[in-house]
């Protein structure tokens, strides 16, 4: 089976590197090809990496609470760049303060995201969703 490629990284001005490394390791162990862009990743860097590697998915992490702001317009930029149907996943502490996750999720889905995860989601959940989205399960 050909490995599916996932572009991942921590968006915006976020410098939380540990979780990013754990996610990368877990996804590699699950059989995915990972392009880890590290921390402080711009939307354009995700898109360029996805185009260069012919990626199957973009997985955005954010822990500093500004993920929602950092992710606005990403779907439109993907579409313009020729990544019209690429699945977009986001997880972590995506918003500031305690907000109802169902409302946060709806805002991300309205922005064109495929899946959104609340803080503390087990990586196994994301792996299972990736396999389903990519038709591997």
N, CA, C and O of each residue as an XYZ file, in Angstrom:
548
protein
N       0.838     -1.186      0.000
C       0.000      0.000      0.000
C       0.883      1.249      0.000
O       1.849      1.347      0.756
N       0.538      2.172     -0.840
C       1.271      3.438     -0.899
C       0.953      4.271      0.333
O      -0.207      4.412      0.719
N       1.998      4.821      0.945
C       1.783      5.645      2.137
C       1.086      6.934      1.747
O       1.396      7.543      0.723
N       0.141      7.337      2.580
C      -0.535      8.615      2.402
C       0.282      9.693      3.106
O       0.835      9.465      4.182
N       0.352     10.862      2.490
C       1.186     11.938      3.015
C       0.351     12.966      3.766
O      -0.663     13.456      3.269
N       0.805     13.279      4.981
C       0.147     14.262      5.836
C       1.132     15.402      6.095
O       2.243     15.181      6.576
N       0.705     16.631      5.766
C       1.497     17.814      6.105
C       0.989     18.297      7.454
O      -0.211     18.508      7.632
N       1.903     18.470      8.402
C       1.508     18.927      9.725
C       2.455     19.998     10.233
O       3.551     20.185      9.705
N       2.017     20.688     11.257
C       2.814     21.729     11.867
C       1.947     22.545     12.800
O       0.740     22.324     12.902
N       2.570     23.485     13.475
C       1.877     24.342     14.430
C       1.715     25.719     13.784
O       2.700     26.382     13.459
N       0.478     26.132     13.607
C       0.173     27.328     12.815
C       0.407     28.627     13.589
O       0.367     28.658     14.819
N       0.649     29.681     12.841
C       0.712     31.028     13.406
C       1.974     31.288     14.198
O       3.045     30.787     13.855
N       1.850     32.072     15.260
C       3.005     32.450     16.077
C       3.226     31.465     17.222
O       3.928     31.774     18.185
N       2.625     30.279     17.116
C       2.692     29.274     18.164
C       4.021     28.530     18.116
O       4.482     28.128     17.048
N       4.636     28.351     19.293
C       5.943     27.677     19.362
C       5.885     26.371     20.162
O       6.919     25.899     20.634
N       4.703     25.783     20.321
C       4.560     24.545     21.082
C       5.041     23.356     20.255
O       4.317     22.864     19.389
N       6.253     22.900     20.521
C       6.898     21.895     19.677
C       6.706     20.461     20.153
O       6.730     19.546     19.330
N       6.517     20.233     21.438
C       6.500     18.867     21.956
C       5.344     18.050     21.379
O       5.549     16.947     20.872
N       4.124     18.599     21.458
C       2.967     17.892     20.931
C       3.106     17.612     19.444
O       2.691     16.560     18.956
N       3.687     18.548     18.740
C       3.908     18.392     17.302
C       4.791     17.175     17.023
O       4.520     16.403     16.102
N       5.837     17.009     17.813
C       6.732     15.863     17.634
C       6.031     14.550     17.984
O       6.242     13.537     17.318
N       5.202     14.565     19.020
C       4.464     13.368     19.421
C       3.477     12.965     18.314
O       3.370     11.788     17.967
N       2.763     13.951     17.768
C       1.817     13.687     16.676
C       2.547     13.080     15.485
O       2.093     12.093     14.905
N       3.678     13.674     15.124
C       4.459     13.171     13.993
C       4.864     11.721     14.213
O       4.701     10.879     13.330
N       5.391     11.440     15.390
C       5.836     10.079     15.710
C       4.662      9.093     15.615
O       4.785      8.041     14.989
N       3.538      9.432     16.229
C       2.374      8.541     16.241
C       1.855      8.287     14.825
O       1.496      7.161     14.481
N       1.819      9.334     14.012
C       1.335      9.173     12.634
C       2.300      8.330     11.806
O       1.870      7.518     10.987
N       3.598      8.519     12.015
C       4.586      7.692     11.304
C       4.434      6.227     11.705
O       4.491      5.336     10.857
N       4.242      5.983     12.995
C       4.057      4.612     13.480
C       2.798      3.980     12.892
O       2.730      2.764     12.717
N       1.808      4.809     12.589
C       0.551      4.324     12.014
C       0.654      4.128     10.498
O      -0.311      3.714      9.855
N       1.831      4.429      9.931
C       2.050      4.149      8.513
C       1.898      5.318      7.569
O       1.867      5.129      6.353
N       1.801      6.532      8.107
C       1.683      7.713      7.249
C       3.057      8.308      6.960
O       3.976      8.209      7.773
N       3.179      8.918      5.802
C       4.358      9.714      5.445
C       4.080     11.116      5.984
O       3.066     11.725      5.644
N       4.981     11.625      6.826
C       4.727     12.906      7.474
C       5.697     13.974      6.982
O       6.907     13.756      6.916
N       5.144     15.122      6.640
C       5.938     16.307      6.333
C       5.662     17.266      7.481
O       4.637     17.948      7.505
N       6.599     17.308      8.444
C       6.420     18.132      9.632
C       7.107     19.479      9.417
O       8.330     19.556      9.299
N       6.305     20.528      9.370
C       6.833     21.869      9.119
C       7.292     22.562     10.402
O       7.797     23.683     10.353
N       7.118     21.903     11.544
C       7.575     22.478     12.802
C       6.603     23.496     13.356
O       5.387     23.339     13.247
N       7.156     24.554     13.960
C       6.322     25.554     14.632
C       6.314     26.874     13.857
O       7.130     27.096     12.962
N       5.378     27.731     14.223
C       5.234     29.051     13.593
C       5.068     28.938     12.072
O       5.761     29.606     11.304
N       4.139     28.083     11.663
C       3.915     27.792     10.244
C       2.809     28.693      9.695
O       1.749     28.832     10.306
N       3.067     29.298      8.547
C       2.049     30.128      7.891
C       1.137     29.259      7.020
O       1.483     28.129      6.674
N      -0.013     29.794      6.678
C      -0.919     29.087      5.767
C      -0.208     28.755      4.461
O      -0.357     27.659      3.920
N       0.556     29.703      3.968
C       1.252     29.506      2.690
C       2.254     28.352      2.771
O       2.428     27.608      1.805
N       2.909     28.206      3.922
C       3.867     27.099      4.080
C       3.157     25.747      4.029
O       3.657     24.808      3.410
N       1.987     25.643      4.679
C       1.209     24.399      4.597
C       0.866     24.099      3.137
O       1.058     22.982      2.656
N       0.359     25.110      2.449
C      -0.087     24.932      1.066
C       1.086     24.564      0.159
O       0.985     23.629     -0.636
N       2.192     25.290      0.271
C       3.364     24.987     -0.565
C       3.875     23.574     -0.316
O       4.218     22.860     -1.258
N       3.928     23.170      0.949
C       4.399     21.825      1.281
C       3.444     20.773      0.727
O       3.882     19.742      0.216
N       2.142     21.029      0.826
C       1.156     20.079      0.300
C       1.285     19.945     -1.214
O       1.180     18.845     -1.757
N       1.511     21.067     -1.889
C       1.684     21.023     -3.346
C       2.977     20.291     -3.724
O       2.978     19.448     -4.621
N       4.073     20.618     -3.036
C       5.383     20.029     -3.357
C       5.422     18.521     -3.127
O       6.107     17.798     -3.851
N       4.689     18.048     -2.121
C       4.748     16.630     -1.754
C       3.535     15.845     -2.232
O       3.420     14.648     -1.968
N       2.630     16.519     -2.937
C       1.389     15.889     -3.380
C       0.665     15.276     -2.176
O       0.211     14.133     -2.232
N       0.564     16.041     -1.096
C       0.000     15.558      0.163
C      -1.475     15.196      0.026
O      -2.195     15.706     -0.833
N      -1.886     14.300      0.903
C      -3.273     13.838      0.929
C      -4.116     14.582      1.963
O      -5.341     14.630      1.855
N      -3.449     15.165      2.973
C      -4.139     15.817      4.089
C      -3.261     16.930      4.647
O      -2.034     16.845      4.606
N      -3.909     17.987      5.175
C      -3.217     18.994      5.971
C      -3.791     18.922      7.380
O      -5.001     19.027      7.583
N      -2.893     18.740      8.351
C      -3.270     18.650      9.756
C      -2.652     19.828     10.508
O      -1.433     19.916     10.656
N      -3.510     20.723     10.976
C      -3.068     21.944     11.646
C      -3.185     21.778     13.155
O      -4.231     21.375     13.665
N      -2.104     22.091     13.867
C      -2.136     22.096     15.327
C      -1.998     23.531     15.817
O      -1.359     24.371     15.182
N      -2.617     23.784     16.967
C      -2.471     25.074     17.613
C      -2.704     24.894     19.099
O      -3.655     24.228     19.507
N      -1.847     25.479     19.904
C      -2.025     25.367     21.347
C      -2.159     26.707     22.043
O      -2.559     26.747     23.206
N      -1.843     27.793     21.380
C      -1.817     29.075     22.086
C      -3.129     29.845     22.040
O      -3.201     30.986     22.497
N      -4.167     29.223     21.488
C      -5.497     29.818     21.551
C      -5.910     30.677     20.376
O      -7.039     31.166     20.340
N      -5.018     30.876     19.407
C      -5.357     31.739     18.269
C      -5.546     30.953     16.968
O      -5.525     31.526     15.878
N      -5.729     29.644     17.094
C      -5.888     28.786     15.916
C      -7.036     29.190     15.019
O      -6.929     29.136     13.794
N      -8.138     29.598     15.634
C      -9.291     29.976     14.816
C      -8.947     31.158     13.917
O      -9.289     31.163     12.734
N      -8.280     32.144     14.469
C      -7.872     33.317     13.688
C      -6.847     32.901     12.629
O      -6.938     33.306     11.470
N      -5.874     32.089     13.044
C      -4.803     31.665     12.136
C      -5.321     30.825     10.972
O      -4.719     30.811      9.899
N      -6.437     30.126     11.180
C      -6.964     29.222     10.153
C      -7.953     29.882      9.190
O      -8.314     29.290      8.173
N      -8.387     31.091      9.500
C      -9.370     31.745      8.634
C      -8.802     31.941      7.232
O      -7.705     32.470      7.052
N      -9.574     31.503      6.251
C      -9.172     31.670      4.854
C      -8.314     30.546      4.308
O      -7.975     30.560      3.125
N      -7.951     29.566      5.138
C      -7.072     28.490      4.663
C      -7.737     27.663      3.558
O      -7.090     27.336      2.563
N      -9.014     27.323      3.720
C      -9.709     26.529      2.691
C      -9.710     27.280      1.361
O      -9.444     26.687      0.316
N     -10.004     28.570      1.393
C     -10.049     29.357      0.153
C      -8.668     29.394     -0.509
O      -8.557     29.273     -1.729
N      -7.625     29.560      0.298
C      -6.266     29.587     -0.255
C      -5.886     28.222     -0.832
O      -5.206     28.146     -1.856
N      -6.323     27.148     -0.176
C      -6.077     25.803     -0.716
C      -6.772     25.650     -2.068
O      -6.182     25.164     -3.033
N      -8.030     26.070     -2.118
C      -8.801     25.966     -3.365
C      -8.109     26.729     -4.488
O      -7.971     26.221     -5.601
N      -7.675     27.950     -4.190
C      -7.015     28.788     -5.203
C      -5.707     28.162     -5.682
O      -5.314     28.337     -6.836
N      -5.034     27.428     -4.787
C      -3.736     26.831     -5.123
C      -3.882     25.485     -5.843
O      -2.887     24.879     -6.242
N      -5.124     25.022     -6.005
C      -5.336     23.745     -6.684
C      -5.494     22.571     -5.736
O      -5.442     21.419     -6.166
N      -5.687     22.844     -4.453
C      -5.883     21.783     -3.452
C      -7.351     21.763     -3.027
O      -7.668     21.747     -1.838
N      -8.235     21.765     -4.020
C      -9.659     21.981     -3.766
C     -10.265     20.974     -2.795
O     -11.064     21.356     -1.940
N      -9.910     19.714     -2.905
C     -10.561     18.697     -2.076
C      -9.685     18.154     -0.959
O     -10.037     17.154     -0.334
N      -8.554     18.791     -0.698
C      -7.673     18.265      0.340
C      -8.357     18.369      1.707
O      -8.837     19.439      2.080
N      -8.401     17.264      2.449
C      -8.986     17.332      3.786
C      -8.144     18.229      4.702
O      -6.914     18.164      4.696
N      -8.827     19.061      5.482
C      -8.182     19.938      6.460
C      -8.630     19.502      7.843
O      -9.826     19.449      8.127
N      -7.666     19.190      8.706
C      -7.960     18.810     10.078
C      -7.266     19.791     11.007
O      -6.171     20.268     10.711
N      -7.906     20.090     12.135
C      -7.315     21.013     13.106
C      -7.592     20.497     14.507
O      -8.655     19.945     14.789
N      -6.605     20.692     15.382
C      -6.801     20.272     16.760
C      -5.909     21.033     17.716
O      -4.949     21.694     17.318
N      -6.254     20.921     19.002
C      -5.498     21.569     20.058
C      -6.355     22.586     20.783
O      -7.582     22.484     20.790
N      -5.715     23.557     21.386
C      -6.428     24.676     22.006
C      -6.619     25.726     20.920
O      -5.782     26.612     20.742
N      -7.717     25.617     20.203
C      -7.928     26.420     18.999
C      -8.483     27.808     19.275
O      -8.416     28.689     18.418
N      -9.029     28.004     20.466
C      -9.634     29.299     20.804
C      -9.205     29.714     22.210
O      -8.753     28.893     23.008
N      -9.354     30.985     22.487
C      -9.006     31.524     23.801
C     -10.159     31.273     24.772
O     -11.323     31.487     24.433
N      -9.829     30.822     25.967
C     -10.832     30.644     27.006
C     -11.646     29.373     26.842
O     -11.446     28.599     25.905
N     -12.555     29.179     27.762
C     -13.435     28.002     27.736
C     -14.636     28.321     26.864
O     -15.493     29.119     27.242
N     -14.693     27.700     25.706
C     -15.831     27.896     24.814
C     -16.467     26.537     24.543
O     -15.792     25.508     24.586
N     -17.738     26.540     24.271
C     -18.457     25.323     23.943
C     -17.827     24.727     22.675
O     -17.793     25.380     21.632
N     -17.328     23.483     22.768
C     -16.607     22.934     21.619
C     -17.508     22.747     20.401
O     -17.051     22.896     19.268
N     -18.769     22.425     20.618
C     -19.685     22.262     19.476
C     -19.742     23.550     18.649
O     -19.816     23.505     17.421
N     -19.705     24.691     19.332
C     -19.727     25.974     18.619
C     -18.405     26.230     17.899
O     -18.387     26.724     16.772
N     -17.297     25.889     18.564
C     -15.972     26.025     17.937
C     -15.907     25.132     16.700
O     -15.471     25.558     15.631
N     -16.347     23.899     16.865
C     -16.336     22.940     15.746
C     -17.151     23.473     14.568
O     -16.713     23.399     13.420
N     -18.340     24.012     14.857
C     -19.187     24.547     13.786
C     -18.481     25.677     13.044
O     -18.552     25.753     11.817
N     -17.799     26.556     13.782
C     -17.098     27.659     13.124
C     -16.001     27.132     12.203
O     -15.807     27.662     11.109
N     -15.282     26.095     12.634
C     -14.233     25.513     11.796
C     -14.834     24.790     10.591
O     -14.298     24.875      9.486
N     -15.933     24.086     10.797
C     -16.583     23.400      9.676
C     -17.089     24.437      8.664
O     -17.012     24.226      7.453
N     -17.603     25.552      9.175
C     -18.050     26.631      8.290
C     -16.880     27.232      7.510
O     -17.067     27.781      6.424
N     -15.665     27.124      8.073
C     -14.456     27.610      7.378
C     -13.925     26.568      6.387
O     -12.914     26.805      5.726
N     -14.596     25.425      6.282
C     -14.187     24.426      5.301
C     -13.318     23.314      5.834
O     -12.732     22.565      5.053
N     -13.218     23.184      7.154
C     -12.426     22.096      7.725
C     -13.210     20.789      7.693
O     -14.438     20.786      7.778
N     -12.490     19.686      7.571
C     -13.085     18.363      7.474
C     -13.356     17.794      8.859
O     -14.417     17.221      9.105
N     -12.394     17.954      9.763
C     -12.492     17.460     11.147
C     -11.821     18.461     12.067
O     -10.828     19.093     11.707
N     -12.384     18.595     13.270
C     -11.835     19.501     14.274
C     -11.834     18.766     15.608
O     -12.804     18.096     15.964
N     -10.734     18.902     16.340
C     -10.586     18.161     17.581
C     -10.429     19.081     18.781
O      -9.707     20.077     18.719
N     -11.114     18.742     19.883
C     -10.962     19.533     21.105
C      -9.635     19.221     21.792
O      -8.983     18.228     21.469
N      -9.239     20.059     22.729
C      -8.013     19.790     23.484
C      -8.090     18.409     24.135
O      -9.146     17.992     24.610
N      -6.967     17.717     24.149
C      -6.906     16.428     24.830
C      -7.397     15.250     24.026
O      -7.513     14.148     24.563
N      -7.694     15.448     22.742
C      -8.131     14.333     21.907
C      -6.975     13.344     21.740
O      -5.840     13.741     21.476
N      -7.273     12.064     21.896
C      -6.249     11.033     21.713
C      -5.847     10.968     20.247
O      -6.694     11.057     19.359
N      -4.554     10.814     19.999
C      -4.056     10.735     18.613
C      -4.674      9.543     17.885
O      -4.806      9.570     16.661
N      -5.049      8.511     18.613
C      -5.690      7.341     17.992
C      -6.988      7.740     17.293
O      -7.340      7.173     16.259
N      -7.692      8.711     17.857
C      -8.931      9.212     17.241
C      -8.614      9.845     15.890
O      -9.294      9.589     14.897
N      -7.582     10.668     15.868
C      -7.178     11.331     14.622
C      -6.716     10.300     13.600
O      -7.060     10.401     12.422
N      -5.946      9.318     14.032
C      -5.461      8.275     13.120
C      -6.640      7.516     12.516
O      -6.665      7.263     11.312
N      -7.615      7.152     13.348
C      -8.798      6.439     12.845
C      -9.555      7.306     11.837
O     -10.005      6.810     10.804
N      -9.697      8.605     12.139
C     -10.382      9.516     11.205
C      -9.605      9.655      9.900
O     -10.201      9.658      8.823
N      -8.284      9.770      9.987
C      -7.471      9.876      8.779
C      -7.653      8.644      7.900
O      -7.814      8.759      6.685
N      -7.626      7.474      8.514
C      -7.800      6.226      7.747
C      -9.158      6.192      7.066
O      -9.281      5.748      5.925
N     -10.182      6.668      7.781
C     -11.525      6.698      7.199
C     -11.599      7.710      6.055
O     -12.099      7.394      4.975
N     -11.105      8.917      6.292
C     -11.147      9.978      5.281
C     -10.399      9.551      4.016
O     -10.832      9.850      2.903
N      -9.279      8.854      4.191
C      -8.431      8.457      3.069
C      -8.786      7.088      2.510
O      -8.100      6.580      1.623
N      -9.853      6.489      3.023
C     -10.308      5.191      2.524
C      -9.368      4.047      2.836
O      -9.238      3.115      2.043
N      -8.711      4.107      3.983
C      -7.744      3.075      4.365
C      -8.329      2.079      5.349
O      -7.720      1.041      5.605
N      -9.498      2.371      5.907
C     -10.031      1.488      6.956
C     -10.950      0.428      6.384
O     -11.481     -0.395      7.129
